[in-house]
Amino acid sequence: MQSDDEVFTVSGITASASALIRLGLLQRDPQGAFLTTGKFPHRPIPAAPPDFSSAPAPDPYSPEGLTRRGYHVLRGETFDQDRVMIGGGYYRITEARKHGLI
């Protein structure tokens, strides 16, 4: 027996089985499987999962973003203590941003 939470595409509509049953596009057969309604009932097409988009880029001024941009970062215990190397010296990221160094 299939779950009412499964997602199918029937007649161009993608929805859960329970929603498609309420719309009259799907029915259960005696064995508990789903069938489409209409002249030629058939098993519905399972909906493909959505494509995964790429992960969002990190903040360019976060330690990870600065590392990806080629800076050397020293991690502190808090964000205010994180430091970035600029011209051979280490500066707090917040101060380097404030003075336009990064």
CYANA upper distance limits for C-alpha pairs under 8 A (distance plus 0.5 A):
  1 MET  CA     31 GLN  CA      7.41
  1 MET  CA     32 GLY  CA      5.09
  1 MET  CA     33 ALA  CA      6.16
  2 GLN  CA      6 GLU  CA      8.06
  2 GLN  CA     32 GLY  CA      7.03
  2 GLN  CA     33 ALA  CA      6.29
  2 GLN  CA     34 PHE  CA      7.85
  3 SER  CA     17 ALA  CA      8.20
  4 ASP  CA     16 SER  CA      7.16
  4 ASP  CA     17 ALA  CA      5.42
  4 ASP  CA     18 SER  CA      5.56
  5 ASP  CA     16 SER  CA      5.93
  5 ASP  CA     17 ALA  CA      6.56
  5 ASP  CA     18 SER  CA      7.31
  6 GLU  CA     16 SER  CA      5.95
  6 GLU  CA     17 ALA  CA      6.25
  6 GLU  CA     46 PRO  CA      8.35
  7 VAL  CA     14 THR  CA      7.33
  7 VAL  CA     15 ALA  CA      5.89
  7 VAL  CA     16 SER  CA      4.72
  7 VAL  CA     17 ALA  CA      6.45
  7 VAL  CA     46 PRO  CA      6.67
  7 VAL  CA     47 ALA  CA      6.18
  8 PHE  CA     14 THR  CA      6.09
  8 PHE  CA     15 ALA  CA      6.35
  8 PHE  CA     16 SER  CA      6.71
  8 PHE  CA     17 ALA  CA      7.03
  8 PHE  CA     44 PRO  CA      6.72
  8 PHE  CA     45 ILE  CA      6.08
  8 PHE  CA     46 PRO  CA      4.86
  8 PHE  CA     47 ALA  CA      5.17
  9 THR  CA     13 ILE  CA      5.81
  9 THR  CA     14 THR  CA      4.71
  9 THR  CA     15 ALA  CA      7.12
  9 THR  CA     44 PRO  CA      7.18
  9 THR  CA     45 ILE  CA      6.06
  9 THR  CA     46 PRO  CA      6.75
  9 THR  CA     47 ALA  CA      5.95
 10 VAL  CA     14 THR  CA      7.02
 10 VAL  CA     20 LEU  CA      8.40
 10 VAL  CA     25 LEU  CA      7.41
 10 VAL  CA     26 LEU  CA      8.46
 10 VAL  CA     36 THR  CA      7.87
 10 VAL  CA     44 PRO  CA      6.76
 10 VAL  CA     45 ILE  CA      7.44
 11 SER  CA     25 LEU  CA      8.48
 14 THR  CA     47 ALA  CA      7.25
 15 ALA  CA     19 ALA  CA      6.66
 15 ALA  CA     20 LEU  CA      6.81
 16 SER  CA     20 LEU  CA      6.83
 17 ALA  CA     21 ILE  CA      6.61
 17 ALA  CA     26 LEU  CA      7.68
 18 SER  CA     22 ARG  CA      6.83
 19 ALA  CA     23 LEU  CA      6.76
 20 LEU  CA     24 GLY  CA      6.73
 20 LEU  CA     25 LEU  CA      5.81
 20 LEU  CA     26 LEU  CA      5.94
 21 ILE  CA     25 LEU  CA      6.34
 21 ILE  CA     26 LEU  CA      5.16
 21 ILE  CA     27 GLN  CA      6.32
 24 GLY  CA     37 THR  CA      7.65
 25 LEU  CA     36 THR  CA      6.32
 25 LEU  CA     37 THR  CA      5.91
 25 LEU  CA     38 GLY  CA      8.49
 26 LEU  CA     34 PHE  CA      7.06
 26 LEU  CA     35 LEU  CA      6.21
 26 LEU  CA     36 THR  CA      4.95
 26 LEU  CA     37 THR  CA      5.99
 26 LEU  CA     44 PRO  CA      8.49
 27 GLN  CA     34 PHE  CA      6.11
 27 GLN  CA     35 LEU  CA      5.85
 27 GLN  CA     36 THR  CA      6.65
 27 GLN  CA     37 THR  CA      7.00
 28 ARG  CA     32 GLY  CA      6.05
 28 ARG  CA     33 ALA  CA      6.03
 28 ARG  CA     34 PHE  CA      5.02
 28 ARG  CA     35 LEU  CA      6.48
 29 ASP  CA     33 ALA  CA      6.02
 29 ASP  CA     34 PHE  CA      6.60
 29 ASP  CA     35 LEU  CA      7.04
 33 ALA  CA     43 ARG  CA      8.49
 34 PHE  CA     43 ARG  CA      6.62
 34 PHE  CA     44 PRO  CA      7.45
 35 LEU  CA     41 PRO  CA      6.27
 35 LEU  CA     42 HIS  CA      5.71
 35 LEU  CA     43 ARG  CA      5.22
 35 LEU  CA     44 PRO  CA      6.67
 36 THR  CA     41 PRO  CA      5.41
 36 THR  CA     42 HIS  CA      5.99
 36 THR  CA     43 ARG  CA      6.76
 36 THR  CA     44 PRO  CA      6.56
 37 THR  CA     41 PRO  CA      5.94
 57 ALA  CA     65 GLY  CA      8.49
 58 PRO  CA     62 SER  CA      7.58
 58 PRO  CA     64 GLU  CA      7.31
 58 PRO  CA     65 GLY  CA      5.92
 59 ASP  CA     64 GLU  CA      8.34
 59 ASP  CA     65 GLY  CA      6.10
 60 PRO  CA     64 GLU  CA      8.25
 60 PRO  CA     65 GLY  CA      4.75
 60 PRO  CA     66 LEU  CA      6.39
 60 PRO  CA     69 ARG  CA      8.19
 61 TYR  CA     65 GLY  CA      6.21
 61 TYR  CA     66 LEU  CA      6.20
 61 TYR  CA     93 ILE  CA      8.05
 61 TYR  CA     97 ARG  CA      8.49
 62 SER  CA     66 LEU  CA      6.56
 63 PRO  CA     67 THR  CA      6.62
 63 PRO  CA     73 VAL  CA      6.75
 63 PRO  CA     75 ARG  CA      8.08
 63 PRO  CA     82 ASP  CA      7.93
 64 GLU  CA     68 ARG  CA      6.71
 65 GLY  CA     69 ARG  CA      6.76
 66 LEU  CA     70 GLY  CA      6.93
 66 LEU  CA     71 TYR  CA      5.87
 66 LEU  CA     72 HIS  CA      8.03
 66 LEU  CA     73 VAL  CA      7.73
 66 LEU  CA     84 VAL  CA      8.47
 67 THR  CA     71 TYR  CA      5.50
 67 THR  CA     72 HIS  CA      6.53
 67 THR  CA     73 VAL  CA      6.97
 71 TYR  CA     84 VAL  CA      7.17
 71 TYR  CA     85 MET  CA      7.00
 71 TYR  CA     86 ILE  CA      8.22
 72 HIS  CA     84 VAL  CA      6.32
 72 HIS  CA     85 MET  CA      5.92
 73 VAL  CA     82 ASP  CA      7.63
 73 VAL  CA     83 ARG  CA      6.19
 73 VAL  CA     84 VAL  CA      4.98
 73 VAL  CA     85 MET  CA      6.86
 74 LEU  CA     82 ASP  CA      6.28
 74 LEU  CA     83 ARG  CA      5.57
 74 LEU  CA     84 VAL  CA      6.72
 74 LEU  CA     85 MET  CA      8.49
 75 ARG  CA     79 PHE  CA      8.42
 75 ARG  CA     81 GLN  CA      7.63
 75 ARG  CA     82 ASP  CA      5.13
 75 ARG  CA     83 ARG  CA      7.00
 76 GLY  CA     80 ASP  CA      8.08
 76 GLY  CA     81 GLN  CA      5.09
 76 GLY  CA     82 ASP  CA      5.04
 76 GLY  CA     83 ARG  CA      7.82
 77 GLU  CA     81 GLN  CA      6.87
 77 GLU  CA     82 ASP  CA      8.05
 78 THR  CA     82 ASP  CA      7.26
 80 ASP  CA     92 ARG  CA      7.45
 80 ASP  CA     93 ILE  CA      7.91
 80 ASP  CA     94 THR  CA      7.34
 81 GLN  CA     92 ARG  CA      6.90
 82 ASP  CA     92 ARG  CA      6.38
 82 ASP  CA     93 ILE  CA      6.73
 83 ARG  CA     90 TYR  CA      6.23
 83 ARG  CA     91 TYR  CA      5.62
 83 ARG  CA     92 ARG  CA      4.76
 83 ARG  CA     93 ILE  CA      5.83
 84 VAL  CA     90 TYR  CA      5.79
 84 VAL  CA     91 TYR  CA      5.91
 84 VAL  CA     92 ARG  CA      6.78
 84 VAL  CA     93 ILE  CA      6.38
 84 VAL  CA     96 ALA  CA      8.45
 85 MET  CA     89 GLY  CA      5.86
 85 MET  CA     90 TYR  CA      4.83
 85 MET  CA     91 TYR  CA      6.87
 86 ILE  CA     90 TYR  CA      6.71
 86 ILE  CA     91 TYR  CA      7.62
 86 ILE  CA    101 LEU  CA      8.10
 91 TYR  CA     95 GLU  CA      7.27
 91 TYR  CA     96 ALA  CA      6.60
 92 ARG  CA     96 ALA  CA      6.60
 93 ILE  CA     97 ARG  CA      6.63
 94 THR  CA     98 LYS  CA      6.67
 95 GLU  CA     99 HIS  CA      6.71
 96 ALA  CA    100 GLY  CA      6.57
 96 ALA  CA    101 LEU  CA      5.49
 96 ALA  CA    102 ILE  CA      6.52
 97 ARG  CA    101 LEU  CA      6.54
 97 ARG  CA    102 ILE  CA      6.20
